[in-house]
Amino acid sequence: MTLALVGTRLPAATPELILAPQTIKARFAGYDVSMLGFNGGLPGPEIRMRQGQTARITLDNRLEEGALVH
């Protein structure tokens, strides 16, 4: 799902990011656990932007339930 305001034109240099929430298998203190991760990793990717900068972000939900990113 791509979210953008209808009729909004984004600058040509607008960063395009994909966030894919999914279950990640990890090992902590000798135990295998399932955790929420993004893009195959834990933690998810770090996103750095300047105040007022615009980005196009696509949510590729790989979970069995809905996802909300904030």
PLY file of the C-alpha trace (Angstrom):
ply
format ascii 1.0
element vertex 70
property float x
property float y
property float z
element edge 69
property int vertex1
property int vertex2
end_header
0.00 0.00 0.00
1.40 3.42 -0.94
0.03 6.43 0.89
0.11 9.81 -0.80
-2.26 12.74 -0.85
-4.34 12.74 -4.01
-3.04 15.29 -6.48
0.23 15.73 -4.59
3.32 15.92 -6.76
6.51 14.72 -5.14
9.91 16.14 -6.11
12.01 13.94 -8.42
14.60 13.44 -5.65
12.01 12.13 -3.17
13.39 9.11 -1.26
11.35 5.93 -1.74
11.33 3.52 1.19
9.79 0.08 1.65
8.85 -1.08 5.16
8.01 -4.78 5.44
6.82 -5.81 8.92
7.24 -9.54 9.45
7.92 -12.20 12.07
11.63 -12.58 12.81
13.19 -15.62 14.51
15.84 -14.67 17.09
17.79 -16.40 19.86
17.98 -14.72 23.28
19.57 -16.25 26.36
19.49 -19.67 24.72
15.81 -19.47 23.74
14.38 -19.26 20.23
11.74 -16.52 20.08
9.55 -14.94 17.42
9.58 -11.16 17.30
8.31 -8.35 15.11
10.94 -7.05 12.72
11.12 -4.97 9.57
12.77 -5.82 6.25
14.14 -9.10 7.55
16.04 -7.57 10.45
15.82 -6.60 14.07
15.56 -3.74 14.76
14.08 -2.33 11.58
15.86 0.10 9.30
16.83 3.51 10.64
15.15 6.29 8.70
16.79 9.72 8.87
15.23 12.72 7.23
15.31 16.48 7.61
12.29 18.30 9.02
9.88 19.06 6.20
11.47 16.53 3.83
9.02 14.37 1.86
9.30 10.61 1.31
7.21 7.97 -0.44
6.85 5.02 1.95
5.38 1.69 0.85
4.13 -0.72 3.53
4.59 -4.33 2.41
2.71 -6.11 5.20
4.06 -9.65 5.60
2.11 -10.31 8.81
-1.06 -12.38 9.09
-2.86 -9.40 10.67
-3.06 -5.69 9.95
-0.08 -3.42 10.52
0.24 0.16 11.77
3.52 2.03 11.57
4.02 5.26 13.49
0 1
1 2
2 3
3 4
4 5
5 6
6 7
7 8
8 9
9 10
10 11
11 12
12 13
13 14
14 15
15 16
16 17
17 18
18 19
19 20
20 21
21 22
22 23
23 24
24 25
25 26
26 27
27 28
28 29
29 30
30 31
31 32
32 33
33 34
34 35
35 36
36 37
37 38
38 39
39 40
40 41
41 42
42 43
43 44
44 45
45 46
46 47
47 48
48 49
49 50
50 51
51 52
52 53
53 54
54 55
55 56
56 57
57 58
58 59
59 60
60 61
61 62
62 63
63 64
64 65
65 66
66 67
67 68
68 69
